[in-house]
Amino acid sequence: MTRKIILSIVAVLCIQWAHAEKDSLQIQLKSYTPESQHPLLYQVIGQILNSYHYRKLSIDDKLGSTLLKNYLENLDPAKVYFLQSDIDRFESFKYSLDDEIMQGNLSKPFDIYNTYQTRLYERIQFTFALLNQEMDFTLQDSILIDKDLSTWCKTNKEYDALWVRKTKSEALQLKADGKDFKTYTDILRKRYYNLLKQLAKTKNEDVFSFIANSLSEIADPHTNYFSPRAAEDFATSMSLSLEGIGATLQTENEYTKIREVVKGGPADKSKLLFANDRISGVGQGKEGEIVSVLDWRIDDVVSLIRGKKGTIVRLEIIPHDALNNQKKIIEITRDKIVLEDQSAKSSIQERMVNGKKVKIGVVVLPTFYIDIAALQRGDANYKSTTRDVKKLIQELKKESVQGIIIDLRNNGGGSLQEAVELTGLFISKGPVVAVKDHFGLTKAEEDRDDNILWDGPLTVLVNRFSASASEIFAAALQDYDRALIVGEKTYGKGTVQQLTDLNNFVQIDGKKLGQLKLTIAKFYRISGGSTQFNGVVPDIEFPSLYSDEEFGEGASEFALPYDEIKPQLYSKQGHVKDNLAQVKLAHEQRMKTTAAYQFLLEDIQNIKESKDRKYYTLNEEKYKAEQAIGEQKKKNREAQKAKLKESKKEEGNLILDEAVDILVENLPISTK
């Protein structure tokens, strides 16, 4: 579609809305063009990725082709907006896009976005017309939900049929919840009207950000462009004083998905929101209207979820194990995510062995933190991971614990230096991690202190969301044979990022140019293998609810690969693997008779079956029958879960309880 045609489509849209104010709302869509700073900024970002990124991204025809594919995937992941004729036209761009990066020519990417906006506008109008008609839910029809099998529509007839099925699917979910025709069509009209309003709020900078990030993430998923506004939001989120729910978000198709729940935050404490849940709507307070956020930009979703401490936000979510995208509404009270909530904490687990009480100390560490500001102003009592854990271990030693567990589950990382120093509490001096920079130079970070605070039995707990500094700590203790690693395979983030102010590279009319978060180095275990991509595989491994393909480095096709360097000089300082085969056998035997473990396997199977579904039915009778089966299974499961509370191994503490049992079983004979 030519620019002339696009411009001719731009108009003022007036829609009378039954629940709106008396004056009809006017929504004006416009054609987007690069602002004066964008061409040079585009060049600078390309040059930085080519020269300073760890991968040193080659600006060539292959990149141009990949950029086009990634940009289209980001704009239309479900293949519901563009037509195949659009894609055919865009294909002619792919071998020139690389040259145009270095020329600062953004005309083609902006052209693609304008076409996307036009298609979206047209589809919303088509949906409004559909909602004026009764829908037939007695037909034996279904909608394809597997985006890997989806293709762009070749004809307008296919296009319209796809959107009829899409609208029917959304309507059926509401109808099955007991809503009548007027109610569910009103809800859907407002949903699409709000989407139209969001579309109209788009600025040229938003389009540029979309293009720049489609380019930067080809280098690796942790390299991102932050617009001036996004840079301010990022700085706020790094302060650990953000008022919100305590969750990190990402976009998946039209949804905003929970990537991770922050340990100790409101969402975590509520036990209502989990990784892989999808947010479809947000409401303010107990009575506020739920606003659909489908297809919204993630920063706009975040702005709705954020709010003052003590206020309530209601989220319409699709749980990660939901059947047929069945929604529910949860309520979370906002609070500040502060350093104190992320501090290390300890407890003691007790077991009776041969008539004797055995104590195991547990240290929960949500992040690797250090209060830099307090340190710089000379505060002798500044907080840090190592200082806090040291105090906790000294207290546990006074309680005569015979073993210690360091719980790093959901610990996404933090200070590298703290990871090195914390490792030093459990080993004599030696290398902890090697860092290889984008010039190919390798430097080992070492513990230089001979003192060992705890030389007794040690276990480290990890899960899929243990990342970065957590993986460095766990990998070092595993390589030194100093601790048994128990839990799920970790995230696999073994890269180092640096935040770069783009104004340091170029000045353009005194404008703020935003920032680039750039991957500049890679972590390697002392044994030579990278923690990147493969993560840390536990000695005693539990199956995970979260697959590598969805959570972890493996979720991105652009993740830096695993590789190896020459091992560091080190010697083992423990013997935890001497009887690992027997420990594994005893663990496997216990799990066969542990109800919580069987529930975990069932959950994994249910999630797999849900993910493997290719179609959702559009037949109301079948839909309700599936829902009834799902609800009955859920009730049966809850009844079985209730019985677990009477047993030692509750579902939520399965890994911790098993780690305690392993430690107790393998304590030196004299301590039993």
N, C-alpha and C positions, 0 to 999 in steps of 0.2 A: 504494500500500500504506500503510495507516495506521500511526501510531506504535505502536498497541497490538499490531498483527500483527507489526511488526518486533521489538518487545520479546519477544513470545512465541517468536520464532525463536531468540533469543539463548540459547545453552546451552553446556555443557561438552562439548567433542568429544574423545573418546579414540580414538586410532588405534594399533593395534599395528603397529609398523614392524620389518621383519625385521632391519634393520641397526642399530636403535636400542638403547639400553640396556635392561636387563631391565624396568625400570618403564616402563609406557606413558606417553607424553607427553600432558599435558592442555593443550588449547588453548581459551581462553575468548574468545569474541567478545562485544563489548558494543555498545550503542547509544551513539552519540556526541552530546554536547551542548556548547554553548558554555560556556567558563569565564567567571568573573565579569568579567575584563578585556576579553573579546572584543567585546561589543556596543559599548562606547565606543571601543575601538581601531578597529573597523570604520568607525565614524562619522568618526574622525580621519583615517583613510587616504582615505576618500571626499572629505573636505574638502580635504586636501592635494592630491589629484589635480585637484580642481576649481579650486583657487586658485593653486597654485605650480608645477604641471607646465607644461612649455613649451606643451603642447596645450590646457591648461585644460579638462579632461574635463568635458563637460556631463552632469550626473546627470539623465537623462530616460528616457522610455519606450524610446527607441532603445537607450540604454545597457543597460537592463534586459534587453531582448531579446538583445543581443549578449553580455552577461554569461552568460545561460543557455546560449546556443549554445557559447560558449568553455569554460565549466565542464564541460559534457557532453562536448565534444571532448577536453578534458584527461583526464577520467576514463575515457572509453571511445572512444579514437580509431579503433579497428578495428570498432566497433559489434558487439561479441561478448558484452557483458554485459547491457546493458539490453534490455528488450522494448519494442516499439512502444507497448504500453499504458502503460509507465512514462513514455515520452516524451510521450504524449498528456496524461498527468496533469501532468507538469512544465510543459507549454505554458501552463497556466493561471497559472503563476507569473510569466511574463516581464514583464508590465506592472506588477507590484508590486515587483519586485526593486530597482528604482532608488529607490523611496520608502523601502524598508526599509534601504538603505545608510545613509541619513541618520537613520533611526530606530535604527540599531544592531540591527536584527532579523535574526538569522541562522537562524531556524527552518527556512526553506525550503531554503537550501543544505545545512544539516546533514541534513535529511530526505532530500535527493537522495543525499548520501554514504551514509547508512544503507541506502538502497535498493540502491546500488551494492555495498556490502559484502555484503548479503544475496544478491544475484544471484551475486556472485563465489563466495561460500561454497557456494551451491547447485551452481554449475557445477563446482567442484572435486570435490564429492561425486559428481556425475554422471560425471566423468572417472575417478574411482577405480573406479566400477562398470564402465565401459567396459574398463578395463585388466585386468579379470578374464576377458575374452573374447578369443578369437583374432580377428584382423582379416583381412578379405579384400582383398588387394592386387592381385587379378586383374581387378577391376571397372574399366570405362572411366569413371573418375570424376576430378574435379579440385576444387580449392578456389580461390575468388576471393581474390586478394591485393591488388587495387587498392582502397584504402580510399575513393577518390572514388566508386566504383561501389557500395560497400557500403551496405546499409540495415539498420535494426534489424528483427529477426524479429517477424512479426505473430502467429504462433501458437507454441505449445509444440512442435508437431511440427517446424516450421522450425528452432526454437531447438535442439532435440536433434540434428537432422540437421546443422546447422552445427557443433556441437561434436563430432560423430562425425568429420566431415571434418577439423576442426582437430586432433583427437587422432591421427587416422590420418596426417596430414601430419608431425606431430612424430615418430611412431613409424617412419614410412617412412625418414626421414633416418637414424635409428639403425640400422634393419634393413639398409639399403643399405650401411652401414659394416661389416656382418658380425656384428652383435649378434643373439643369438637372442631368442626370445619373452620368456623370463624376465628376461634382462638388460635389454632395452629397456623392458619394462613396469616393472621395478624403478626404472630411471633416471627414467622419467616420474612414477611415484608419488612418488619423493623430491622431484622438481622441484616438484610441486604441493603436497606436504606442506610444503616450505620456504616456498612462497608463502603457504600458510595461516598458518605461524608469523609471517611478516612482517606479514600482515594483522592478526594478534592483537597485534602490538607497537605498532600505530597508537595515537596519543594524540589527545586533543581539540585540542591545539595543532597537530598535523600536519594535521588536517582544516581548521582555521582558516587555516593557511598555504596550503593548496591553494585555498581560496576567495579569500583575499586576493590571491594571485598571479594567479588567473583574472581578477580585477578589474584589478589594476595593469598587467598586460601589455596590456590593451586601450588604455591610454594610449600605450604603445610597448614594444617587446620588451626594452628595457634598463631599464625601471622594474620593480623587484622588491621584494617584502616579504621580509625576513629575520627569522625567528623568533629568539629569544635564542640558541638553539643554532646556527642557521645563520649568525647574525651573527659568532659566534666563529670558525666554520669559514672564513667569508669573510675575516676579518682574518688568519687563519693563511695562507690561500692568497695574500694580497697581500704577505706578508713575503718572498717569494722564497726561503724556506728550508724549504718543504714537502717532506717525504720521501715520494716516490711515484714515478710513472712519467713525469710531465711531459706531461699531456694534459688538455684541457678536454672535458667530457662534456655531453651533453644527452639528453633522453628522446625516443624516437621509437617510437610504438606500445608494444609490450611490451619493446622493447630499450633498452639504453643505448648511444648512438651517440657515436663520437669526433667531436667538433666541430672540434678543432684539436690538432695535436701541437706542443708547445713546443720551439722551436729550442734545440738543445744539451742537451735532457733525455734521460733513459734511453730513452724510446720512440723518439725521433728517432734516437738513436745506434744503436738496435737494428735499424732499417730493417725492422721486422716489423709495425709498427702505423701506420695511415694514417687521414687524415680520411675519414669516411663508413663506416669499419669499424664493425660492431655487436658489442657484448659480450653474450654469452648466459650465460657462467659465469665464476667466479673461483675459483682454487685457491691455496693457500699452499704455498710450497716446491716442490721437485721432485716430491714424492710426494703432496702434500695433495689431498684429494678436490675435484673441481670442483663448486662449488655453483652451481646455476642461479640467475641473477638476473633472469629474465624477470618483468616486471611489478613489480619492486622500485622503491622510491623511490630517487631518484638519490643522496641523501646516504648511504643505506645501502650502495649500490654503492661509493661513494667510500671509505667506511670499510673495506671489504674490500680495496680496491686499495692504499690507503695502508699504509705499514709502515716499519720501520726500514731505514736505509741498509744496503745490502749483502745484504738478504734478497731472496728470489725470489718473484715472483708469476706465476702461470700464468693466462692469459686464454683462454677459449674464445671465439673470434670468428667472425663471418661477414664475410669480406673484402668490400670495396665492389664488387668485380667477380665475386663468387662466383655460381656457377650453382646454382639450386634451393636457395638458402640453405645451401649446403654449408659445414660448420664446419671449423675447424682450431684447434689449441692452440699458443699461442706462450708463450715464457718471457722475462720481463724482470726484470733486477736493479734493485731500487729504489735511488734515490740522491737526494741533496738537489739541489733546483733553486735554485742560489745566484746572487748577482749576478755573480760572476766568469764563470759559464757563459754569462751573457747579454751579456757585454761585447763591444764591437766588436773585430773581428779583421781583419787584412789579409793579402793574398798578392799575388803577381805572376804574370800570365799573359804568355807570350811567343809571338810570331809572327815568322816570317822573311818579309820583304817586300823584293823586289829585292836579295836577298843581305844585307840589313841586319836586325839584331835589333830588334824593336819590343816595348817593355814596356808593359803595361797594369796599373795597380794596381786591386785589387778589395778593397773594404771591406765586410765582412758585418756587418750591424747587426740583431741579433735583436729588440731592443726599444729604446724611448727611455727611458733610465733616469737617475736621479740619486740619490745616496746622501744623502738629506735629513738623516739622523741625524749623519753625519760633517760635513756642512756646518754644521749647527746647533752642533756642539761645537767649531767653529773649526779643523777638520782641513784644513790647506792642500792636502793631497793627496786630497781627496774625489773619488770617481769620478762622472763624468757622461758622457753620450753625446758632447757637444760637445768636452769636454776630451780624451777618449780618441781621437775621430776626428781631432781637430787634430794630436795627436802622430803618429798613423798616417800622415796625409797628409804631414807634415813628413818622416817616414822614407821614404815613397814618392818624394818629390821628390828626396831624396838619391840614390835608386836610378835617377833620371832616367826616371821613367815618363812616357809621352807622353799618356796618357789615364787617367781614373779612373772606375770603376764603383762605385756605392753599391747594395748588394744588400739590399733591404727585403722580400724574399720571406718570408712567414710572420711578419712583424713586425706584431703586433696593436696597436701604439701605445704609450702611456705618457705621459710628461711633455710637455704642450703647450709649455712654455717651452723645453724642449730641442729640440723640432722647429723652433721659431722661431730659436733660436740656431744650430742646425746649418745651417739655410738660409742664415744670414748668412755662413757660411764661403765661400759660392759666389756671393754677390751683394753689390753695394754697398747702402747702407741703403735701406730701403723696407718697405712693408707685406708681411706674409707670409700672414695669415689674418684674417678678420673673424669676430667672435663676436656673435651676436644672442641676447639673453636672453629670458626669458618675459614681460618687460614690453614687449618690442619695441625695446629699446635696443641699438644696434650699436656695437661698439668694435673697432678694428683692433689686432692685435698686430704690432709692427714690429721689424725689425732696425735698430738705430740706429748701427751701426758701419760706417764707410766702407770699412774694410779688407776685402780679399778674399784668402782663403788660397789658393784654387785657381781660376784663371781659364781653365784649359785645357779640352780636350774632356771632357765629362761625360755619363754615362749612369746612369739609375736603373732598377733591376730591381724589379718588383712582381708579385704574384700575387693570387689570390682572397682570401688570408688576410692581405694587407697592409691594415691598417685604421687609422682614427682619425688619430693623429699621423703615421703613415706616409703617409696620403693627403694630409695638409696639406703635408708636405714635398714629395712628388712633384708635387702640383698647383701649388704655388708655383713650382717650378723649370720646370714645363711652361708656366705662364702667362708667366713672365719669358723664355721661349724660351732658357733657360739650359742645359737638359739634355734629352736624348732619353729618353723613358719607354718601356721595353721589358718585355714580359711579358703577364700576364693582367689583365683588368679587375679592379679592386680590390673590397673588401668592401662599401663604401658606408656606413660608420658615421661620420656627420658630426654626432653629438650629444654633449653634455656631461652627465655625471651627477654628482650630489652625494649623499653618504651622510648621511642624516638620522637622528639618534637620536630615536625616538618618545617617549622619556621627556622630551624637551625640550618636547613639545607637551602632554602630559598625564601626571599622576601617578596611579597606581591601586594603592592599598594597598601601596606600596613595591615593586611587582613590576617585573622587567625586561620591557620591552615590545618589544624587538627594534629593527630599523632599516628604513628605506625608502630604497632607491637610486632617486633621482628624476632624470629628465631635465629640465634647467633651461635649456639653451641649445643653439644649433645653429651649426655651422661653415660659413663661406662662403669660396670662393676669392676671390682679389683681383680676378678677372675678373667676379665677381658670382654665379656659380652655386654651389649648395651641393655639398659632397662627400657629403651625405646621399643615400642610396638609389642614385644613379647611380654613385657612386664616381669613380675616375679611369680613363679609357679610355686605354690606352697608345698612343703614336705608332706603334709596331710591336707589333701585338697577336697573341698566341698563343691558340689555342683552349684551353679549360680542361676538365679532367676533372670539375670541380665546377660544376654549373649554378646560375644565379641563384636558381632556385626552391627549392634546398636549402641553399645556402650564400651568405650575404650578407643584406643588409637585405630583399631581395626574398623571402626565405624566410618572412617574417612578414606576414600581412595587416594588422597593426597598425603597421607601420613608418611613421615620419613621412615625408611625401613630399618629393620634390625641389622646390626653388623657387629663386628668384633675388632678389638685392637689387642696389642700385646698386653698380657696380664701384668699387674703390678707385683712387686716383690713383697710377699707376705707369707706368714705361716699360720696354720690353723691353731685356734686357741680353745677348742672344745672338742667334745666327742658325742654330740647329740645324735649323730647319724649312725653311730656304731650298731644300734639295734633297731634301726628304722623299719626294717622289714617286719619285725615282730610288733612294733608299735602300730604299723599300718594294718596288720592282720587283726589285732585286738580292736582297733577303731572300726574296721569293716564289720566285725562280728557284732559290736555294740549297735551300729547303725541299723543292722537288719531287724533289730527288735525295738528300735526307738520310734515311737509314733510321730514325734516332731520331724524326724528325718523323712519318714514316709510322706508326711504332708508336704514337705519341701519338694520331693520328687513329683508329687501330684501337681503342685503349683507350676513347676517347670513344664510338665507335660501339657497342662491346661493352657499356659501362655503360648507354648509351641503350636498347639492346635489352633489357637486364635490367630497367631501370626501366619499360619499356613493357609488360612482361608483365602480363597480367591474371589468369592462372591458373597454378597449379602442378599437375602431374599427381599423382594418387594411385595410379596403376598402376605396380607395381614394375618391370615390364619396360621400360616407357617411361622411367621415372625413371632406371634404370641406363643405358639407351641414351643419354639426354641427358648423364649424368655422364661416360660414356665419350668422347663427342664433345668435351665440355668439357676433359677431361683430355688428350686428344690435341692439341687446339688449344694448350693450355698448354705441352705438351712441345715442340711445334713452335716456339712463341714463344720459349721459353727457349733453344732451340738457335740461333735467329736472334739473340737478344740477346747470346749469347756471342761472336758474331762482331763485335758492336759494340765490344767492349773492345779490339779491335785497331785500331779507327778513331779518329779524333780526336774525333768527336762522340758521346760516350757518352750514353745516354738521360737519365740523371739530371742531366747538365750541359748539356742542349740549349739552354736559354735563355741561360745564362751564356756558352757558347761562341759563340752567335750574336751576343750583345751585344759580345763582344770583336771578332769579325770586322767588325761594323758600325763600331765605333769605329776599328779599324785602317784600314778602307777609306776613312774620311772624315776622317783626320788631315790637317792642313795638309801641302802638298806638301814643304815643307822638312824635315819630320820623317820622311819615308818613306825 
